[in-house]
Amino acid sequence: MKISMEALRTEGDINLSENRRLWQEKHLSAEAFQLLEEDATYYMHQSLSTPCLNVIEKSYGIYIEDIDGRKYMDFHGNSVHQVGYGNEYIVNAVKEQLDILPFSPRRYTNKTAIELSKKLTNLAPGSLNKVLFAPGGTSAVSMALKLVRKATGKFKTISMWDSFHGASLDAISIGGEAVFRGGMGPLMPGSLHVMPYNSYRCLFGDGGISQSNTLDYLEYVLEREMDVGAIILEPIRCTDVQVPPKEYHLRLRQICDQHNILLIFDEIPTALGRTGKMFAFEHYGIEPDIVVLGKGLGGGVFPMAAMLVSDKLDVAQDIALGHFTHEKSSIGCAAALATLQYIEDYHLLEQANKLGEYMKRRLEKMQKKFNLIGDVRGIGLLYGVELVLDRQTKEKAISQAERIMYKCMEKGLSFKVSQGCVLTLVPPLTITEQQLGRAMDILEQSIQEVVDDQQ
C-alpha cells in the first residue's frame, strides 16, 4: 500500500524533501555525510527515522551539538528532556545506583522501585494508588489495554483519529495516524475511532459544527456499540498541540461514567511539568481510571514508563500485564526518582507556567505581525504555531513551515513540524528566560525571512 506524502506529514517533517537536501549540502561536513551513509547502510529504513538529518555528538542542558561542533537549542527532544540533557542530578543518581544494584532480576523487588512507586502514587491525585513500570511508553499502553479487558470483560476501545499511542501493533491499532497504520493489514479487533476534539475546526472551520458535537458523536457511537471497555486519548495532544477546554473533559468523564467504561489518559509526552502541572489532567478537575507516563520519566537518561491505575482496577493477580525483564529496573527507577525530585526541588512547575506566559506573549505578537500564523495554541512550555496560507480557508502552509524550520536550524534552534504546518515548540523546563527570548527572536526572524522571500 502506498502512503501519500501528505499522510507522511502527520507526525513529522519529510526526510526526503528538497529543503532538507539543500540544508544538508550547505551545513554538513564530509565526515557527517560519511557517517550518515554508514547509518543508512546498516540500519533498516523506516519512515520518519531515516534517512537521518545529521550526526549528533553531544547533548547538554537545552542543547544538542552535532559532529561539526554546531549547537542547537532543542525544542523537540522527543519529549524526554523536561529536566534538560545530562542533568547532573539525574546522572549522579544513576551512577550511584550502578555501583550498588545495576540490575534487579524480575522475581525480586528493590528499594528504589518501591520508593518510586510511593513517590508517583503520592503525587497522583485521587485514587490512582497502584502502579506498574515498563521499559517504554508503548509497553505501558499495552498494559493498559490488557487491564481494560481483564477488568471489564470487554474487548473494544474507542480512540481518536490523528492520535499517537506508540508504534507496536496494538498501539497503532488504537492510534490514528496513517503513516503507522498504512499497509499493516488487519489490526487489533475492537479498535474503534471517533473524531478528536479539534476535528470540528479542521472539517468545518470556525462555523457550523462545534467541539461539543464531537462528544455528541461519541455518545452516538456508544449507544450503538456493545462491549466498549475504555476510551483512550491524549488529554492534551503534544504533536500539533491541541488543548481542549475544561468543559470537554468534564463531559467526557461524565460520558464514561454513564456508559460504565474506563477513561485512559495517555500522558507519555505531556506529564511531569510540561503543561505547568505534574499531570496534564490536573488542569481539568477530573481523574482518569488509568494514566500512562513515559518519555521524560527517565530524565532523558534511561527509558522508563509507568501505568498508574485506580485502586478498583487491581484485579489482574492471575495474569501477567507486563512481566517485562526491566519492569522494576533499579537504574530506571533511580533516574525517575531523581527526575521527580529535581522537578520539585527546582520548582519546574512554576518555571513552566512563568516562562510559558512569556512564550505565549511573544508568539501572539508574532501572530498579529504575520498573517502566515493562523493560530497559536499552548499551555505551560508546550506551544504550537499553526501556519496557514489563508486565515479564512485554513489551507496549510506546508512549504513555508518546512523552510522556517530549516532557517531556524541555521540559526541554532531545532524543533519539529507536525501535521505539515504546525511548528511544535517543546523546550526543556530548565530553559532560562534569556535563552527562551533568543529562541523566540530566531523564530520571528526566520518567519520574516520566509515572508520576505514570498514577496
N, C-alpha and C positions, 0 to 999 in steps of 0.2 A: 504494500500500500504506500503510495507516495504522499508525503506530508507537504503541504504548501509552505512557501516561505512566510506567509502571513501567520500560519499556525506556529511556526518556529519562533516567532517573536513574542509569544505569550509569556515566556518565562525569562528570557534574557536577550542580549544583543546577538546579532547574527555573526557567526565566526568566519564566514567566507565572503564578507562584503568587500566592495572596492575601497570603502573608507578605512577598513581595517588594514588592508594591504598597503595603502598609502602611508598610514601611520607607522606601520612596522618598517617600511622601507626608509622612512625619514629618521626613525629613532633607535632602531635596534642595531647592535653591532654584529659583526661576522660571527663572533663566538655565540651570541644569543641565537642567531639563526641556525647555527650548527646544533646547538642543544635542542632547539625546537624540532629540528629534523630527527634527531635521535629519539626524542619523546614520541614523535609520530610513528617512528619505525617500530617501537617496542610495545607501545600501549594500543589496546583496541580503540578504535574510533567510535565516538558516540556524540550525538547531538548535544549542544551546549558546552561540552567539556573539551572538544577537540575540533580543529587544531587549537592549541593554546595560544594565548595572546603574547606572552612574554615569559621570561625566566626570573623568578623572584629568589633573591639570596638571603634577605634579612626581613624580619618584621619586629617592630618595637614601638611601644606607645600607640600613637594613632597612625603610624607609618608602615608601609611596605616599601622595600628597596629592591630594585632589580639588579641583575648581574653587572650592569654597566654603572652602578652607583647612583642611578636616578631614583629619587624617593617620591612617594605619592601619599597624600592623606587618604586613608582608606575609608570611604563612606559606603562600603559594601560588606566586606569581611565575612560573607556567608552567615552573617548574623551571630558569629561566635565571640565577637570582641567587645562585649559590654565593658569589661574592665581593662581594655586595651591589650596589646600584644606584649608578651614577655613580662607580664606583671610580676614584679619581684615577690610580692606577697604569695602569689599562686605557685610560682616556680619553687620557692623555698619550701612550701608545704609539700609539694610533690617530691623534691629531693629528700626531705626528711623521711617521708613515707617509703621511698625507695630503699633507704638504709635499714628500715625496720621490717616492712612487710611488702615486698614488691608484687606479690600475687597471693590471693586468697582463694584456695580451692572451694568450689561451689557448695560442698556439703557442710561447710563451716560459715559462721558469720565472723565479723571482726568489729573492733571498737569504732573504727572510722565510719563504717557503713551504718552502724547503729546511731552514731552521732548525727550523721547526715539525715537519716530518716526522722529523727527527733526535730532537727532544725527545719526541715521542709514542712512537716506537718504542723509545727508551731507557727510558721509563717503563713500557712494557708488558712484562710478564714473558714468558719463554719465547721462542717463535719468531714472535711477532707483529711481524714486521720490515718489513712492506710496508704502505703507506697510500695512500688516495685521499681527497681532500677533496670536499665538496659544500656547496651553499648551505643545506641544511636536513636534519634527521634523516630525513624521509620519503625524500628522494633517496638518502641513504646506505643505507637499507633496500632501495630499488630496485636499487642497485648490487650489494648482497649477493645478492639473488635472481638477478640475471643471472649473477653469478660462479658461483653454485652450478650453474646449468645448463651453463655453459661448462666448469667443472672436472670435473663428474661425468657429464655427458651425460644426467642425469635431470631430469625437469621437475616432480616432485611435492615438496611441502613438508608438514611437519607443524607445526602451531602450536596454541596453546591458546585455548579459548573464554575470553571475557572479556578477552583481551589487546588492547593497542593498539600499533600499529606505524606509525601515520601515516594520513593521510586520502586519499591518492591511490588509484586503482582497484586497483593491485597491492597496496598496503599494506592496504587494507580487505579484500582477498581473504584475506590471511593473518591479519588482525585478527579479533577475536571479539566485537565489540560491535554490538548491533542498530541503535543509532542511526546508525552509519556504514554498515552493510551493507544495511539495510532499503530495499526498493524499487529496488535497483540492478540487478536482473535478473542474468543470468549473470556471475559473477565469474571471476577467473583460473583456468583449468583446473589441476587437480592440487593445489588448496589443501585439505588435509585438516586436521581439527581433533580434538583429544582433550581430556580433562578436565585442567584445571590442577591444580597442587599442592594448592590449598586446597579443591577441589571435594568431597572426601570429607566434609569438615565441613559444607559447605553442604547436601549431599544427605542425609547420614546422621547429622549431629550428631557427638557425641564417641564413639559406639559403632559397631560394625559395620565397614564398610569403612575402611581406613587409608590414609595417604598413600602407602604402598608399592604399594597396589593400583592407584593411578593410573598408576604406571610399569609394573605388570603389564599394564594395558590397552594402554599404548603398545607394549609388546612384542607383544601380541596383534595389534595393527594392523600392525606391521612384518612379522610373519610372513605376512601376507595381502596386503600392498600392495607391488607391484613399483615400481621407478623412483622411490623416495623419495630425494631428493638431500640434504635437510637438515632439521633441526629448528631452529626459531627460537622463542625465548622471552625474556622478561624474567627474568634470574636472580633479581632482587628486584623485585617489582611495586610501582610507585610510587603508583598512584592510590589503591588501597584498602590498600596496604602489606601485602604477603604476603612473608614471609621464610622460605624453605624451610630445613630443617636441612642440615648438610653432607652427610649420607648421601644425600639426594635427588639432589644434583648429582653426587656421585661415581658413583652408579649410572647417572644419565643419561649421563654421559661414557662409561661402560662400554658402555651400550646402543648409543650412536652408533658406537663403535669396532667392536663386534661385528657391526653391520649395515652397516658401511662407509658411513656417512652423516656429513655435516658438522654441527657444532654451532655455531649462530649465537646470540650473546647480544646482545640489544638493551639497551644501557645508556644510551640517549639521555637519560633523566631522572635516572639514578642514579650515573653515573660522576663523576669529578673531586671526590672527597671527600665526597659526600653521605652515604655509608654508613660513613665513617670510614677508607676506603681509596681510593686513586686510582681503582681499578676495583672494581666490586662483586664480580666473580667471584674476586678475590683472597681473599675470605673462605672459599672452598670448596676451595682447593688443587688446582684443575684449570685447564686452559687451553682456551678455545674455539678453533675454527678461524677464526672471524670474530667481531669485535665492532664494533658501530656506536655512535658517540658523537654528541652534538649538544647542543641546549639551552644549557647553561651554558658550552660550549666558547668561545663568543664573548664571554664576560664580561658578559652582559646588555647588550651594546652593539651587537654585529653578529651576524647569523645565520651560523652556522658549524657544520659537521658533518664527521665523518670515518668512514672504514671502515678498520679495522686487520685484516690477514689474516696467516696463516701463510705462511712462505716458499714452501711447496709449492704455494700457490694463485696464484702469479704466472704464470698460464698464459693470459692474455687479450690477448696482444700484437696479435692480428689482429682484435679487435672493440673497440668503444667501450663501456665500462661506465658511465662518467659523461659526460665531454665537456661539462661544464656551462660556461657563459660565465664564471661566477665560481668555477671549480674550484680555482684557486690564487690566490684573492683576496688581494692584498697587505694590504688593510685587515683582512679577516677573520683572516688568519694572524697579523698583528701583535696583534690583540685576543686570539687564542687563546694565543699565546706569552706575553703579559703575564699572562693568567689563570693559566696553569700555573706561571709563575714566582712569582706572588703567593701561590698556594696553598702553594708550598714555603717561600717566604721568611717568610710569616706563620704557618706551622705550622697550617694549617687542618684537616689530618687529625687532629692531636692535639686541636684545638679541637672538632671534630665528635664525637670519642669522649668527651671530658671532659663537654661540655655535654649530649651525648646521654644519659649516665648520670644527670645531674641531671634531665633531661626525663622519663626513664623512671621515676625515683623519684616525681616529682610526679604523673605520670599513674597509676601503680599505687596511690598513696594515694587518688586520686580514685576509682579502681575499687572500692576497699574501702568508700569512703564512699557511692557511688551505685550502686544496683542497675541503674540505666539503662545503665551501662557494662558491656557483655558481654565485651569483650576489648580489650587494649592490645597493639599489635604495633609493632615498630620496630627500627631499627639506625642507629647514627650520629645524625645530625639529620634522620631521616625516621621519623615516627610516625603511626600510625593508631589512632583511638579508635572502636571499633565500638559503636554504641548499639542496645540490644535492649529490647523490651517485656517479655520474659521470658527469663531466662538458660537455662532448660531447653529451651524451644521454639526459641530463637534468632530469634523474629519481629522483623523490622526495626522500629526506632523512627524511622520516616521523618519524620513531622511534627515530632517532638522535635529531630531533627538539624538541620532547617532553621531552627527557631526559635532554637536555640542559636547557629547561625551568625550570624543577624541580631542577636541580643543581643550577641554578641562584637563585631560590627562597630560597634554603637552605642558600644562602649567602646574602640574603636581597634585591634581585632585582626581581620584578614581571613584566611580560609582557604577551602578547597574541601571540599565534601561529595561523596564517591564512593560508588557502589553504593547510593545512597539513604540510608545510615545511618552511613557512616564519615567521621569528621572527620579529614581528611588534613592533617597539620601538617608543613610543609616550610619552616623558617626559613632565611634566609641563614646561611652558615657563619661570617660575621663578627659575628654577634649576640653581645652580652655576656651574662654570667650574670644581671646585673641586669635587662636587657631581657627575657630569657627568663623570668625569675621573674615579671615583670609580666604577660607573656602567659599564663603558667600561672594566675596569680591571676584574670585576666579570664575564662579558660575555666572555672575552678572556680566563680566567681561566677555565670556565665551558666547553667551546668548546674543550679546550686542554684535559680536563679530559675525555670527551666522545671519542675523537680521540684516546687517550691512551687506553681506555677500549676496543677499537676495534682491537688493535694491539696484 
